[in-house]
Amino acid sequence: MSNYILPERMLESFIESLCRSYKVFAPVKKGVEYSFERISTARDLHLEYTTTILPPKKFFTPPRETIFTFQGDKTSRIEDLIPEEKQILLGVHACDIASFNFLDRVFLGFRSDPRYLRRRNNFLIFALTCKEVSETCFCQSMGTGPEVSSGYDVLMTDIGGRYLMEASSNEGNALMQSLGLQQATLEDLEAKRGCLENLKGQFKRSVDRTGLVELAYNSQEHPVWKKYGSICLACGQCAMVCPTCFCFDVRDRMDISLKSGERYREWDVCLLLEFAEVALGGNFRKSRDARLRQFICHNLSYGVMQYNLMKCVGCGRCIKACPVHIDITEIARELREVTS
């Protein structure tokens, strides 16, 4: 790893140079919220954001994507149509960096997904140390933040009047060297540590992970599910904004001539009534409390059993998105306080 210093006065020209050479996707302002979108100028960039509406996983596994199209007996696979061009995902916080690690295990583990792999390899990742903690964030207690320790090409940290640029890949290091930046000093690294210590004191939410995997797994009859299931709208917003939810449905769309069409996949959500529906109308999770339990337990327990990694990264998006204010950290606490 090599460390460099980017003076704040050079930030705009740095971003502009990236935009000339790459497609750059970064946090932009959307009303009072933020979203990862393509930027063409540094003026579009908002590095002071806390969290985005949708997680950046949308660049690797889009909400809807064509798997293949056909015209007569000729078939075109989408992975052959994804251009191999380097792009930059800039301003990614620790929790979302951690989500990439989980998604890699899902899509590149037992069997590699070619569409995910090609998109993943197309991106350089510029991580960003948070400047402040979101009201709903609890990444510190999940062990995913606020410090970013891996999973990036370059890590940016605002240390006051300058950015500490830590390159951890050959591509990231070459890019930093091309700018002719000065090497960071021990004082700069100490300033970063000070920023992290300041962040650690800002968290208002936390989850006690001690024995949590087993606790959640054995909570099938716990009264907490009926309590929150009775107010859950089963709208699915929590899963839609989750950076590690990976469920999808596969559908075929046929032209009226029946000679052409496409097969596509789109995000699916375990909170929806039809998610666990099978033939003849059977449904394994017909009640809302069962579907809520599935979402929460997948995040706090089943993910570890499947991929040896906690699925929840503590970003707090599900808390913020819930219209009836269901809080996963409160459920985790009540699982301990109330006996089943």
VOLO-843831 format. One record per residue (C-alpha): residue number from 1; x, y, z negated. Coordinates in nm, 2 decimals. Layout:
<pts>
   num        u        v        w
   NUM        X        Y        Z
...
</pts>
This chain:
<pts>
   num        u        v        w
     1     0.00     0.00     0.00
     2     0.12     0.35     0.09
     3    -0.02     0.67    -0.07
     4    -0.04     1.01     0.09
     5    -0.18     1.35     0.02
     6    -0.42     1.53     0.24
     7    -0.46     1.90     0.14
     8    -0.82     2.01     0.12
     9    -0.76     2.28     0.38
    10    -0.67     2.00     0.63
    11    -0.98     1.79     0.57
    12    -1.19     1.95     0.84
    13    -0.92     1.91     1.11
    14    -0.86     1.55     0.99
    15    -1.23     1.46     1.03
    16    -1.24     1.64     1.37
    17    -0.94     1.43     1.49
    18    -1.11     1.11     1.38
    19    -1.43     1.21     1.57
    20    -1.23     1.26     1.88
    21    -1.07     0.92     1.87
    22    -1.34     0.70     1.71
    23    -1.72     0.68     1.65
    24    -1.74     0.80     1.29
    25    -2.03     0.71     1.06
    26    -2.05     0.90     0.73
    27    -2.29     1.03     0.47
    28    -2.51     1.32     0.61
    29    -2.78     1.52     0.44
    30    -3.14     1.41     0.51
    31    -3.37     1.65     0.33
    32    -3.28     1.59    -0.04
    33    -3.13     1.25     0.03
    34    -2.83     1.12     0.22
    35    -2.79     0.86     0.50
    36    -2.50     0.71     0.68
    37    -2.52     0.84     1.03
    38    -2.28     0.91     1.32
    39    -2.11     1.25     1.29
    40    -1.96     1.45     1.57
    41    -1.81     1.73     1.36
    42    -1.69     1.78     1.00
    43    -1.98     2.02     0.94
    44    -2.22     1.72     0.93
    45    -2.02     1.54     0.66
    46    -2.13     1.55     0.29
    47    -1.87     1.38     0.07
    48    -2.03     1.50    -0.25
    49    -2.33     1.26    -0.22
    50    -2.42     1.01    -0.50
    51    -2.59     0.74    -0.30
    52    -2.76     0.69     0.04
    53    -3.12     0.58     0.11
    54    -3.01     0.27     0.30
    55    -2.68     0.09     0.23
    56    -2.41     0.08     0.50
    57    -2.47    -0.29     0.56
    58    -2.70    -0.17     0.84
    59    -2.39    -0.14     1.06
    60    -2.30    -0.50     1.02
    61    -2.65    -0.66     1.00
    62    -2.90    -0.42     1.16
    63    -3.26    -0.40     1.04
    64    -3.36    -0.55     1.38
    65    -3.13    -0.70     1.64
    66    -3.18    -0.91     1.95
    67    -3.01    -1.25     1.94
    68    -3.05    -1.33     2.31
    69    -3.26    -1.23     2.60
    70    -3.37    -1.44     2.90
    71    -3.49    -1.38     3.25
    72    -3.60    -1.70     3.41
    73    -3.33    -1.96     3.33
    74    -3.05    -1.69     3.27
    75    -2.97    -1.61     2.91
    76    -2.76    -1.33     2.76
    77    -2.63    -1.35     2.40
    78    -2.62    -1.03     2.20
    79    -2.27    -1.11     2.07
    80    -2.14    -1.09     2.42
    81    -2.29    -0.74     2.45
    82    -2.15    -0.59     2.13
    83    -1.86    -0.37     2.25
    84    -1.52    -0.43     2.09
    85    -1.45    -0.07     2.00
    86    -1.29     0.06     1.68
    87    -1.53     0.27     1.47
    88    -1.49     0.42     1.13
    89    -1.73     0.40     0.83
    90    -1.62     0.69     0.61
    91    -1.72     0.78     0.26
    92    -1.82     0.44     0.13
    93    -1.85     0.42    -0.25
    94    -1.72     0.14    -0.48
    95    -2.06    -0.04    -0.51
    96    -2.11    -0.06    -0.13
    97    -1.75    -0.18    -0.08
    98    -1.83    -0.46    -0.33
    99    -2.15    -0.54    -0.13
   100    -1.93    -0.60     0.18
   101    -1.74    -0.87    -0.01
   102    -2.07    -1.05    -0.10
   103    -2.21    -1.02     0.26
   104    -1.88    -1.16     0.40
   105    -1.93    -1.47     0.19
   106    -2.29    -1.50     0.32
   107    -2.23    -1.44     0.69
   108    -1.87    -1.56     0.72
   109    -1.86    -1.84     0.47
   110    -2.00    -2.19     0.55
   111    -2.07    -2.09     0.91
   112    -1.96    -1.77     1.07
   113    -2.22    -1.54     1.22
   114    -2.07    -1.41     1.55
   115    -2.27    -1.09     1.56
   116    -2.18    -1.00     1.20
   117    -1.82    -1.09     1.26
   118    -1.78    -0.88     1.57
   119    -1.94    -0.57     1.41
   120    -1.74    -0.62     1.09
   121    -1.41    -0.64     1.28
   122    -1.50    -0.33     1.48
   123    -1.49    -0.10     1.17
   124    -1.22     0.07     0.98
   125    -1.34     0.13     0.62
   126    -1.26     0.46     0.45
   127    -1.37     0.42     0.09
   128    -1.44     0.72    -0.13
   129    -1.41     0.75    -0.51
   130    -1.73     0.90    -0.65
   131    -1.72     1.25    -0.77
   132    -2.02     1.20    -1.00
   133    -2.23     0.91    -1.12
   134    -2.59     0.87    -0.99
   135    -2.87     0.87    -1.25
   136    -2.96     0.51    -1.16
   137    -2.61     0.37    -1.11
   138    -2.47     0.10    -1.34
   139    -2.18    -0.03    -1.13
   140    -1.93     0.00    -1.42
   141    -2.11    -0.27    -1.62
   142    -2.13    -0.50    -1.31
   143    -1.75    -0.48    -1.26
   144    -1.79    -0.32    -0.91
   145    -1.70     0.04    -0.99
   146    -1.62     0.32    -1.02
   147    -1.27     0.22    -0.92
   148    -1.23     0.07    -0.57
   149    -0.95    -0.19    -0.58
   150    -0.98    -0.37    -0.25
   151    -1.19    -0.40     0.07
   152    -1.09    -0.08     0.24
   153    -0.84     0.04     0.50
   154    -0.80     0.39     0.34
   155    -0.93     0.51     0.00
   156    -1.00     0.88    -0.04
   157    -1.00     1.04    -0.39
   158    -1.07     1.41    -0.44
   159    -0.81     1.51    -0.71
   160    -0.87     1.88    -0.70
   161    -0.76     2.09    -0.40
   162    -0.63     1.77    -0.22
   163    -0.72     1.42    -0.14
   164    -0.52     1.12    -0.25
   165    -0.52     0.89     0.06
   166    -0.44     0.52    -0.03
   167    -0.38     0.30     0.28
   168    -0.41    -0.07     0.22
   169    -0.41    -0.20     0.57
   170    -0.16    -0.17     0.86
   171    -0.41     0.02     1.07
   172    -0.50     0.25     0.78
   173    -0.13     0.31     0.71
   174    -0.05     0.38     1.08
   175    -0.33     0.63     1.09
   176    -0.21     0.81     0.79
   177     0.15     0.82     0.92
   178     0.03     0.97     1.25
   179    -0.09     1.27     1.06
   180     0.25     1.35     0.91
   181     0.12     1.36     0.56
   182     0.34     1.39     0.25
   183     0.38     1.09     0.02
   184     0.18     1.11    -0.30
   185     0.36     1.16    -0.63
   186     0.32     1.00    -0.97
   187     0.14     1.32    -1.07
   188    -0.12     1.26    -0.79
   189    -0.18     0.90    -0.91
   190    -0.22     1.02    -1.26
   191    -0.48     1.28    -1.14
   192    -0.68     1.00    -0.99
   193    -0.67     0.81    -1.31
   194    -0.81     1.12    -1.49
   195    -1.09     1.13    -1.23
   196    -1.18     0.77    -1.30
   197    -1.18     0.82    -1.68
   198    -1.41     1.11    -1.63
   199    -1.65     0.90    -1.42
   200    -1.66     0.62    -1.68
   201    -1.81     0.84    -1.94
   202    -2.10     0.95    -1.71
   203    -2.29     0.62    -1.69
   204    -2.64     0.62    -1.84
   205    -2.74     0.26    -1.75
   206    -2.56    -0.07    -1.80
   207    -2.62    -0.44    -1.79
   208    -2.47    -0.69    -2.04
   209    -2.34    -0.97    -1.82
   210    -2.25    -1.21    -2.10
   211    -2.43    -1.54    -2.03
   212    -2.66    -1.35    -1.79
   213    -2.64    -1.61    -1.51
   214    -2.77    -1.89    -1.73
   215    -3.01    -1.66    -1.91
   216    -3.19    -1.55    -1.59
   217    -3.18    -1.89    -1.44
   218    -3.36    -2.04    -1.74
   219    -3.62    -1.75    -1.76
   220    -3.89    -1.91    -1.54
   221    -4.16    -1.88    -1.80
   222    -4.04    -1.56    -1.97
   223    -4.32    -1.31    -2.04
   224    -4.12    -1.03    -1.88
   225    -4.22    -1.15    -1.53
   226    -4.59    -1.12    -1.60
   227    -4.53    -0.78    -1.77
   228    -4.36    -0.63    -1.47
   229    -4.54    -0.84    -1.21
   230    -4.87    -0.68    -1.32
   231    -4.75    -0.34    -1.21
   232    -4.53    -0.44    -0.92
   233    -4.69    -0.33    -0.58
   234    -4.49    -0.60    -0.39
   235    -4.40    -0.33    -0.14
   236    -4.05    -0.47    -0.09
   237    -3.87    -0.13    -0.11
   238    -3.63    -0.27    -0.37
   239    -3.51    -0.54    -0.14
   240    -3.51    -0.32     0.17
   241    -3.26    -0.08     0.01
   242    -3.05    -0.35    -0.16
   243    -2.70    -0.36    -0.02
   244    -2.67    -0.73    -0.06
   245    -3.01    -0.87     0.04
   246    -2.96    -1.08     0.35
   247    -3.29    -1.25     0.42
   248    -3.42    -1.23     0.77
   249    -3.69    -1.37     1.00
   250    -3.64    -1.48     1.35
   251    -3.91    -1.42     1.61
   252    -3.96    -1.46     1.99
   253    -4.12    -1.19     2.20
   254    -4.24    -1.31     2.54
   255    -4.33    -1.10     2.84
   256    -4.69    -1.14     2.96
   257    -4.55    -1.32     3.27
   258    -4.38    -1.58     3.04
   259    -4.07    -1.55     3.25
   260    -3.87    -1.32     3.04
   261    -3.84    -1.22     2.67
   262    -3.61    -1.21     2.37
   263    -3.54    -1.37     2.05
   264    -3.47    -1.13     1.77
   265    -3.41    -1.12     1.40
   266    -3.52    -0.86     1.15
   267    -3.48    -0.80     0.78
   268    -3.73    -0.99     0.56
   269    -3.82    -0.93     0.20
   270    -3.89    -1.19    -0.07
   271    -4.14    -0.95    -0.24
   272    -4.39    -0.99     0.05
   273    -4.68    -1.23     0.01
   274    -4.61    -1.42     0.34
   275    -4.23    -1.47     0.27
   276    -4.27    -1.81     0.10
   277    -4.58    -1.91     0.30
   278    -4.56    -2.25     0.48
   279    -4.79    -2.45     0.70
   280    -5.16    -2.48     0.62
   281    -5.14    -2.17     0.40
   282    -4.93    -2.31     0.12
   283    -4.73    -2.05    -0.07
   284    -4.45    -2.13    -0.32
   285    -4.46    -1.78    -0.46
   286    -4.81    -1.66    -0.43
   287    -4.81    -1.44    -0.74
   288    -4.63    -1.10    -0.76
   289    -4.46    -1.20    -1.08
   290    -4.31    -1.50    -0.91
   291    -4.18    -1.29    -0.62
   292    -4.04    -1.02    -0.85
   293    -3.87    -1.30    -1.05
   294    -3.71    -1.43    -0.73
   295    -3.57    -1.09    -0.64
   296    -3.43    -1.01    -0.99
   297    -3.29    -1.36    -1.05
   298    -3.13    -1.38    -0.71
   299    -2.94    -1.06    -0.80
   300    -2.85    -1.16    -1.15
   301    -2.81    -1.54    -1.13
   302    -2.87    -1.73    -0.80
   303    -2.61    -1.53    -0.61
   304    -2.34    -1.65    -0.84
   305    -2.46    -2.01    -0.80
   306    -2.47    -1.98    -0.42
   307    -2.15    -1.78    -0.35
   308    -1.97    -1.76    -0.68
   309    -2.02    -1.38    -0.69
   310    -2.28    -1.16    -0.86
   311    -2.52    -1.03    -0.59
   312    -2.61    -0.72    -0.78
   313    -2.34    -0.45    -0.74
   314    -2.51    -0.19    -0.97
   315    -2.58     0.08    -0.70
   316    -2.92     0.15    -0.86
   317    -3.10     0.19    -0.52
   318    -3.38    -0.05    -0.63
   319    -3.45     0.16    -0.94
   320    -3.46     0.48    -0.74
   321    -3.68     0.33    -0.46
   322    -3.94     0.16    -0.69
   323    -4.27     0.36    -0.68
   324    -4.37     0.22    -1.02
   325    -4.03     0.27    -1.18
   326    -3.94    -0.10    -1.24
   327    -3.58    -0.10    -1.37
   328    -3.36    -0.41    -1.32
   329    -3.14    -0.30    -1.61
   330    -3.44    -0.29    -1.84
   331    -3.55    -0.64    -1.73
   332    -3.20    -0.77    -1.79
   333    -3.22    -0.62    -2.14
   334    -3.57    -0.76    -2.21
   335    -3.47    -1.11    -2.11
   336    -3.24    -1.11    -2.42
   337    -3.48    -0.93    -2.66
   338    -3.80    -1.12    -2.58
   339    -3.81    -1.50    -2.62
   340    -4.00    -1.70    -2.37
</pts>
